[in-house]
Amino acid sequence: MTWRATVLTLFPEMFPGPLGISLAGRALAAGLWALEARDIRDQATDRHRSVDDTPAGGGPGMVLRADVVAAAIDAAGGAPDRPKLLMSPRGRPLTQSRVVELAAGPGPLIVCGRFEGVDQRVIEARGLEEISVGDYVLSGGEIAAMALLDACVRLLPGVMGKPESGSDESFSDGLLEYPHYTRPQAFEGRPIPEVLLSGDHAKIEGWRRAEAEALTRARRPDLWAAKAGQKRSKNRTEG
């Protein structure tokens, strides 16, 4: 069955956008995955196609209505066990491990929030999983949804030229990726590290591992701490 993504948005014309070019676009054209962007306003019940209202309790901005969003989700249909996601800055951070899980499934239904957010009742009633792509606020969930979909699509069978292409990337082993080099051999006085030209695969792998660990320690101490904790737990279990 084709991996299928459904996006519920107030701006369906934003899709496929970047997902229609390069790796994801070629895979989309080849039928390796499918994308459907549906307009939430199609489920509005008044002549103005209203989808939002003022926040209960007062405050600035507008909130997407529970009844309209619920109707949009229900109209999209799909398998009962299909992941239903809401792109939200208050959601759990998107991780590579969650991307791998989503890529292995049937494909998600994604609600793109706008304004001040979505009525909490529809989040609970439809079991939406809130996902964040970073500690910052976007104008809406569309760009976040594109980032999530791009991360998933590249892992689908047949999308990347070689399956092993994703095995040494950042986060694949809890570490940031090691540095890369290619021709020319010297650039503005900076040579390629000699070990990479040695032909000694064991030394090259050792160098890459050391560089990945050093980068992770320096740039992402949170990842390094988690990696160290996993190692300690494994040692206790084996002991």
Salt bridges, closest charged atoms under 4 A:
GLU36 OE2 - ARG38 NH1 2.94
ASP39 OD2 - ARG49 NH2 3.96
ASP42 OD1 - ARG49 NH2 2.79
ASP67 OD2 - ARG65 NH2 2.54
ASP74 OD2 - ARG126 NH2 2.90
GLU101 OE1 - ARG98 NH1 2.94
ASP119 OD2 - ARG121 NH2 2.77
GLU129 OE1 - ARG98 NH2 2.75
GLU130 OE1 - ARG90 NE 2.71
GLU142 OE1 - ARG114 NH2 2.85
GLU169 OE2 - ARG154 NH2 2.46
ASP173 OD2 - ARG209 NH1 2.55
ASP173 OD1 - LYS227 NZ 3.03
GLU177 OE2 - HIS180 NE2 2.77
GLU188 OE1 - ARG190 NH1 3.93
GLU205 OE2 - ARG208 NH1 3.64
GLU213 OE2 - ARG209 NE 3.20
ASP222 OD2 - ARG220 NH2 2.91
